[in-house]
Amino acid sequence: MNSLPNLSVPGREIAGRASDAKGRSATVGNPIPLPNRQTSATAEAGSKKSHYRPLPKEFVRNGFTYRQIARDGNAAIYEQRWNGCRNPTIAYEVIKIRHREGFEIRERFVEPAEVYPKSEAWGVDGFTYTDRDAAFIKLRELA
């Protein structure tokens, strides 16, 4: 059975049917995604796929929830909300995304990953703003 290419377009749903590698079919744009076949990062010539595990789009740390609202290359903006308040003030963290190579701990391999700046790097690799527009200006400077 022929497989159709992924026809998803951001902001649009395209009707159609596709099949996966095992011949199972699903409607394109269906909210239940088909399992992806794994390929290496160098499967396509000139591919810009990274071999680093990407930063999460959302995470919780030290009582705050962080949600990525923008990314441009190796720079991103995370919206920061304090979880201990009904009406929290929102701050914006603009960061330079760094990369950590893979390593082994007790015979377990930890894969290469993108990393959030450490607190010691704040002011160099990370910046906090309360004004959304100022955060986007800084993102453009870093990108």
Summary of the structure (lengths in Angstrom):
residues: 143
radius of gyration: 19.5
end to end distance: 43.2
largest distance: 55.0
contacts: 300
relative contact order: 0.13
helix: 10%
strand: 37%
